[in-house]
């Protein structure tokens, strides 16, 4: 199962993507705008629906609103 995990820690906003083979890829964004740009890639390529999303509670509204905009 492909997953996209989004959370915030001391580094910033962390996006960890796991593909269908189990390989993980991690990106860290300093701002919410960086996260939005990351999400835009998934939206414009119509691949966001391919992922099961795991989003921390503090970012949930931001992610949902941006994906649905």
N, CA, C and O atoms as a GROMACS GRO file, in nm:
protein
  276
    1UNK      N    1   0.084  -0.118   0.000
    1UNK     CA    2   0.000   0.000   0.000
    1UNK      C    3   0.088   0.124   0.000
    1UNK      O    4   0.184   0.133   0.078
    2UNK      N    5   0.057   0.219  -0.086
    2UNK     CA    6   0.129   0.345  -0.092
    2UNK      C    7   0.075   0.437   0.018
    2UNK      O    8  -0.046   0.451   0.034
    3UNK      N    9   0.166   0.499   0.093
    3UNK     CA   10   0.123   0.589   0.199
    3UNK      C   11   0.197   0.722   0.188
    3UNK      O   12   0.310   0.729   0.139
    4UNK      N   13   0.131   0.825   0.235
    4UNK     CA   14   0.188   0.957   0.244
    4UNK      C   15   0.162   1.005   0.386
    4UNK      O   16   0.048   1.030   0.424
    5UNK      N   17   0.270   1.018   0.464
    5UNK     CA   18   0.258   1.060   0.604
    5UNK      C   19   0.308   1.203   0.616
    5UNK      O   20   0.417   1.237   0.570
    6UNK      N   21   0.227   1.287   0.680
    6UNK     CA   22   0.260   1.428   0.693
    6UNK      C   23   0.250   1.466   0.840
    6UNK      O   24   0.147   1.446   0.904
    7UNK      N   25   0.359   1.521   0.893
    7UNK     CA   26   0.362   1.560   1.034
    7UNK      C   27   0.459   1.677   1.051
    7UNK      O   28   0.530   1.715   0.959
    8UNK      N   29   0.459   1.733   1.171
    8UNK     CA   30   0.549   1.843   1.203
    8UNK      C   31   0.638   1.800   1.319
    8UNK      O   32   0.591   1.740   1.416
    9UNK      N   33   0.767   1.829   1.308
    9UNK     CA   34   0.858   1.804   1.418
    9UNK      C   35   0.958   1.920   1.427
    9UNK      O   36   0.936   2.025   1.366
   10UNK      N   37   1.067   1.902   1.502
   10UNK     CA   38   1.165   2.010   1.519
   10UNK      C   39   1.234   2.049   1.389
   10UNK      O   40   1.281   2.162   1.376
   11UNK      N   41   1.240   1.958   1.293
   11UNK     CA   42   1.302   1.987   1.164
   11UNK      C   43   1.213   2.076   1.076
   11UNK      O   44   1.264   2.157   0.998
   12UNK      N   45   1.083   2.061   1.090
   12UNK     CA   46   0.987   2.133   1.007
   12UNK      C   47   0.869   2.043   0.977
   12UNK      O   48   0.830   1.960   1.060
   13UNK      N   49   0.812   2.059   0.860
   13UNK     CA   50   0.700   1.975   0.818
   13UNK      C   51   0.758   1.859   0.738
   13UNK      O   52   0.825   1.878   0.637
   14UNK      N   53   0.731   1.740   0.785
   14UNK     CA   54   0.792   1.619   0.728
   14UNK      C   55   0.687   1.545   0.645
   14UNK      O   56   0.577   1.518   0.691
   15UNK      N   57   0.726   1.514   0.522
   15UNK     CA   58   0.643   1.433   0.433
   15UNK      C   59   0.722   1.306   0.404
   15UNK      O   60   0.830   1.310   0.346
   16UNK      N   61   0.664   1.194   0.445
   16UNK     CA   62   0.729   1.065   0.419
   16UNK      C   63   0.639   0.984   0.327
   16UNK      O   64   0.524   0.955   0.360
   17UNK      N   65   0.694   0.949   0.212
   17UNK     CA   66   0.620   0.873   0.112
   17UNK      C   67   0.672   0.730   0.110
   17UNK      O   68   0.794   0.708   0.106
   18UNK      N   69   0.582   0.635   0.112
   18UNK     CA   70   0.619   0.493   0.102
   18UNK      C   71   0.552   0.438  -0.022
   18UNK      O   72   0.431   0.449  -0.039
   19UNK      N   73   0.633   0.378  -0.111
   19UNK     CA   74   0.575   0.325  -0.234
   19UNK      C   75   0.526   0.182  -0.214
   19UNK      O   76   0.534   0.128  -0.104
   20UNK      N   77   0.474   0.124  -0.320
   20UNK     CA   78   0.415  -0.009  -0.312
   20UNK      C   79   0.517  -0.118  -0.282
   20UNK      O   80   0.480  -0.230  -0.247
   21UNK      N   81   0.646  -0.086  -0.295
   21UNK     CA   82   0.752  -0.183  -0.266
   21UNK      C   83   0.807  -0.168  -0.125
   21UNK      O   84   0.894  -0.245  -0.083
   22UNK      N   85   0.757  -0.069  -0.051
   22UNK     CA   86   0.800  -0.048   0.086
   22UNK      C   87   0.915   0.050   0.101
   22UNK      O   88   0.957   0.078   0.213
   23UNK      N   89   0.967   0.103  -0.009
   23UNK     CA   90   1.076   0.201  -0.003
   23UNK      C   91   1.019   0.333   0.048
   23UNK      O   92   0.911   0.376   0.007
   24UNK      N   93   1.095   0.399   0.137
   24UNK     CA   94   1.049   0.524   0.196
   24UNK      C   95   1.135   0.640   0.148
   24UNK      O   96   1.256   0.627   0.130
   25UNK      N   97   1.070   0.754   0.127
   25UNK     CA   98   1.135   0.876   0.084
   25UNK      C   99   1.086   0.989   0.173
   25UNK      O  100   0.965   1.007   0.190
   26UNK      N  101   1.180   1.064   0.230
   26UNK     CA  102   1.145   1.168   0.327
   26UNK      C  103   1.186   1.304   0.275
   26UNK      O  104   1.297   1.322   0.224
   27UNK      N  105   1.095   1.401   0.289
   27UNK     CA  106   1.123   1.540   0.255
   27UNK      C  107   1.083   1.626   0.374
   27UNK      O  108   0.986   1.595   0.444
   28UNK      N  109   1.157   1.733   0.396
   28UNK     CA  110   1.126   1.825   0.506
   28UNK      C  111   1.107   1.965   0.448
   28UNK      O  112   1.188   2.011   0.367
   29UNK      N  113   1.001   2.031   0.489
   29UNK     CA  114   0.968   2.165   0.442
   29UNK      C  115   0.967   2.261   0.560
   29UNK      O  116   0.915   2.230   0.667
   30UNK      N  117   1.025   2.378   0.539
   30UNK     CA  118   1.035   2.476   0.647
   30UNK      C  119   0.904   2.551   0.669
   30UNK      O  120   0.878   2.600   0.778
   31UNK      N  121   0.822   2.559   0.565
   31UNK     CA  122   0.699   2.639   0.574
   31UNK      C  123   0.579   2.560   0.523
   31UNK      O  124   0.593   2.457   0.457
   32UNK      N  125   0.462   2.609   0.556
   32UNK     CA  126   0.339   2.549   0.505
   32UNK      C  127   0.328   2.566   0.354
   32UNK      O  128   0.269   2.482   0.287
   33UNK      N  129   0.384   2.673   0.301
   33UNK     CA  130   0.382   2.693   0.156
   33UNK      C  131   0.464   2.586   0.086
   33UNK      O  132   0.428   2.541  -0.023
   34UNK      N  133   0.574   2.544   0.147
   34UNK     CA  134   0.653   2.435   0.092
   34UNK      C  135   0.572   2.306   0.086
   34UNK      O  136   0.579   2.232  -0.012
   35UNK      N  137   0.497   2.280   0.192
   35UNK     CA  138   0.409   2.162   0.195
   35UNK      C  139   0.304   2.172   0.085
   35UNK      O  140   0.278   2.073   0.016
   36UNK      N  141   0.245   2.288   0.068
   36UNK     CA  142   0.143   2.307  -0.035
   36UNK      C  143   0.201   2.281  -0.174
   36UNK      O  144   0.134   2.222  -0.259
   37UNK      N  145   0.324   2.327  -0.198
   37UNK     CA  146   0.387   2.302  -0.327
   37UNK      C  147   0.409   2.152  -0.348
   37UNK      O  148   0.393   2.102  -0.459
   38UNK      N  149   0.444   2.082  -0.243
   38UNK     CA  150   0.460   1.937  -0.250
   38UNK      C  151   0.327   1.871  -0.284
   38UNK      O  152   0.321   1.785  -0.372
   39UNK      N  153   0.222   1.911  -0.216
   39UNK     CA  154   0.090   1.854  -0.242
   39UNK      C  155   0.042   1.886  -0.383
   39UNK      O  156  -0.029   1.806  -0.444
   40UNK      N  157   0.080   2.002  -0.435
   40UNK     CA  158   0.042   2.040  -0.571
   40UNK      C  159   0.093   1.941  -0.675
   40UNK      O  160   0.026   1.915  -0.775
   41UNK      N  161   0.210   1.886  -0.651
   41UNK     CA  162   0.265   1.787  -0.744
   41UNK      C  163   0.173   1.665  -0.751
   41UNK      O  164   0.144   1.615  -0.860
   42UNK      N  165   0.127   1.619  -0.637
   42UNK     CA  166   0.036   1.503  -0.634
   42UNK      C  167  -0.099   1.538  -0.696
   42UNK      O  168  -0.160   1.454  -0.763
   43UNK      N  169  -0.145   1.662  -0.675
   43UNK     CA  170  -0.274   1.704  -0.731
   43UNK      C  171  -0.267   1.715  -0.883
   43UNK      O  172  -0.355   1.665  -0.953
   44UNK      N  173  -0.165   1.780  -0.933
   44UNK     CA  174  -0.157   1.805  -1.077
   44UNK      C  175  -0.129   1.678  -1.157
   44UNK      O  176  -0.161   1.671  -1.275
   45UNK      N  177  -0.069   1.580  -1.094
   45UNK     CA  178  -0.044   1.453  -1.164
   45UNK      C  179  -0.152   1.350  -1.136
   45UNK      O  180  -0.142   1.236  -1.180
   46UNK      N  181  -0.255   1.390  -1.062
   46UNK     CA  182  -0.367   1.302  -1.028
   46UNK      C  183  -0.323   1.173  -0.959
   46UNK      O  184  -0.380   1.067  -0.982
   47UNK      N  185  -0.220   1.183  -0.875
   47UNK     CA  186  -0.174   1.064  -0.803
   47UNK      C  187  -0.208   1.065  -0.655
   47UNK      O  188  -0.184   0.967  -0.586
   48UNK      N  189  -0.265   1.173  -0.606
   48UNK     CA  190  -0.298   1.182  -0.463
   48UNK      C  191  -0.394   1.071  -0.422
   48UNK      O  192  -0.386   1.022  -0.309
   49UNK      N  193  -0.482   1.031  -0.510
   49UNK     CA  194  -0.580   0.925  -0.479
   49UNK      C  195  -0.514   0.788  -0.468
   49UNK      O  196  -0.575   0.694  -0.416
   50UNK      N  197  -0.391   0.775  -0.516
   50UNK     CA  198  -0.319   0.648  -0.508
   50UNK      C  199  -0.261   0.621  -0.370
   50UNK      O  200  -0.214   0.511  -0.343
   51UNK      N  201  -0.263   0.721  -0.283
   51UNK     CA  202  -0.198   0.712  -0.152
   51UNK      C  203  -0.299   0.711  -0.039
   51UNK      O  204  -0.403   0.776  -0.044
   52UNK      N  205  -0.266   0.635   0.064
   52UNK     CA  206  -0.339   0.643   0.190
   52UNK      C  207  -0.270   0.753   0.270
   52UNK      O  208  -0.150   0.746   0.293
   53UNK      N  209  -0.346   0.853   0.312
   53UNK     CA  210  -0.288   0.967   0.383
   53UNK      C  211  -0.290   0.945   0.533
   53UNK      O  212  -0.389   0.899   0.590
   54UNK      N  213  -0.179   0.980   0.597
   54UNK     CA  214  -0.167   0.982   0.743
   54UNK      C  215  -0.120   1.123   0.777
   54UNK      O  216  -0.004   1.157   0.753
   55UNK      N  217  -0.208   1.204   0.833
   55UNK     CA  218  -0.177   1.345   0.857
   55UNK      C  219  -0.195   1.375   1.005
   55UNK      O  220  -0.296   1.338   1.065
   56UNK      N  221  -0.095   1.442   1.063
   56UNK     CA  222  -0.106   1.480   1.204
   56UNK      C  223  -0.221   1.578   1.222
   56UNK      O  224  -0.255   1.653   1.130
   57UNK      N  225  -0.278   1.577   1.339
   57UNK     CA  226  -0.398   1.656   1.367
   57UNK      C  227  -0.376   1.805   1.344
   57UNK      O  228  -0.467   1.874   1.298
   58UNK      N  229  -0.256   1.855   1.375
   58UNK     CA  230  -0.231   1.999   1.360
   58UNK      C  231  -0.220   2.043   1.214
   58UNK      O  232  -0.228   2.163   1.186
   59UNK      N  233  -0.202   1.950   1.122
   59UNK     CA  234  -0.193   1.984   0.980
   59UNK      C  235  -0.311   1.934   0.898
   59UNK      O  236  -0.320   1.961   0.778
   60UNK      N  237  -0.401   1.862   0.961
   60UNK     CA  238  -0.511   1.797   0.890
   60UNK      C  239  -0.598   1.896   0.812
   60UNK      O  240  -0.625   1.873   0.694
   61UNK      N  241  -0.642   2.003   0.875
   61UNK     CA  242  -0.729   2.100   0.807
   61UNK      C  243  -0.656   2.164   0.689
   61UNK      O  244  -0.714   2.180   0.582
   62UNK      N  245  -0.531   2.200   0.707
   62UNK     CA  246  -0.453   2.260   0.600
   62UNK      C  247  -0.443   2.166   0.479
   62UNK      O  248  -0.464   2.208   0.365
   63UNK      N  249  -0.411   2.040   0.505
   63UNK     CA  250  -0.393   1.943   0.397
   63UNK      C  251  -0.526   1.917   0.326
   63UNK      O  252  -0.531   1.919   0.203
   64UNK      N  253  -0.631   1.894   0.401
   64UNK     CA  254  -0.762   1.866   0.339
   64UNK      C  255  -0.809   1.985   0.256
   64UNK      O  256  -0.853   1.968   0.143
   65UNK      N  257  -0.798   2.104   0.313
   65UNK     CA  258  -0.842   2.223   0.239
   65UNK      C  259  -0.761   2.244   0.112
   65UNK      O  260  -0.816   2.283   0.009
   66UNK      N  261  -0.632   2.219   0.119
   66UNK     CA  262  -0.548   2.241   0.001
   66UNK      C  263  -0.574   2.135  -0.106
   66UNK      O  264  -0.580   2.167  -0.225
   67UNK      N  265  -0.591   2.012  -0.066
   67UNK     CA  266  -0.617   1.906  -0.164
   67UNK      C  267  -0.751   1.928  -0.233
   67UNK      O  268  -0.765   1.902  -0.352
   68UNK      N  269  -0.848   1.976  -0.158
   68UNK     CA  270  -0.983   1.996  -0.214
   68UNK      C  271  -1.002   2.131  -0.284
   68UNK      O  272  -1.109   2.159  -0.337
   69UNK      N  273  -0.898   2.214  -0.284
   69UNK     CA  274  -0.913   2.346  -0.348
   69UNK      C  275  -0.888   2.340  -0.496
   69UNK      O  276  -0.896   2.442  -0.564
   0.00000   0.00000   0.00000
